[in-house]
């Protein structure tokens, strides 16, 4: 069975790892978010692609959810000493990857080609593709102003309530090579338990990817990132409350209107399944606290072929 997964970082990366462990790396294609990519200290950082890459290579820091395990921070300490831009936590090992990526991008290689090479070098058999090779950036509109995603998320600690999310470049962004093919070849499409607004919508902002999902001939199953209406980490619950009017499964499913056939929700949300319409709820335990839990969740999602 071929599986395509749309994913953000952190929670999405954990889930993707579970899917790969259950389905086998070579039958899984991952389309990753690039809306939160950022240029820092002259380096091109693709946080969500990297979280997935590190998770699949077994190099990720489980606790933090992003970056590498056993990381050191000497370069950033020097940057700080020298009065440089130190608000974004780039570790020494992580910087090595950004140096290689940035050099290749400057030489004119598309992000998808660079990502494929990085994955191969790290021994990752799964195909990891950015949603687009074009510049697509998420902007967050708040009462305090409009901010590029990482400035709002990291520098401001996502403290500002979000009025709107915008994607710079969405009108012209075309799908990265391999993404439409991955969706067309899939027997099942999964949407990882990622923030719908800032992790999945930037993928769907690439019009042709949205169109491909809408016109799918195979089931698409989303996994809710909320447990008992609350985010495991990050601002997804606050954003849903404010932008969708609530944090029930129907509010999450509403972010994917016409795009999903089923939604996997946590047992803690089992009493709150009204208003899902045609979207079939699948109730299980969704917290990925360890390898067993992430594999169990992946098994449920992979087995969730709607009637
Ligand atoms: N998240 C933070 O909260 N603080 C950071 O300093 C930070 C640095 C960072 C560096 C590389 C990387 O790949 C991810 C990093 N993240 C950091 C995570 C990232 O900002 C978000 O988790 C994602 O963009 C949201 O999916």
Boltz pocket constraint, residues with backbone or C-beta under 6 A from the ligand:
constraints:
  - pocket:
      binder: B
      contacts: [[A, 8], [A, 9], [A, 10], [A, 36], [A, 45], [A, 46], [A, 47], [A, 48], [A, 50], [A, 51], [A, 66], [A, 67], [A, 87], [A, 88], [A, 89], [A, 90], [A, 91], [A, 94], [A, 150], [A, 153], [A, 154], [A, 199]]
      max_distance: 6.0
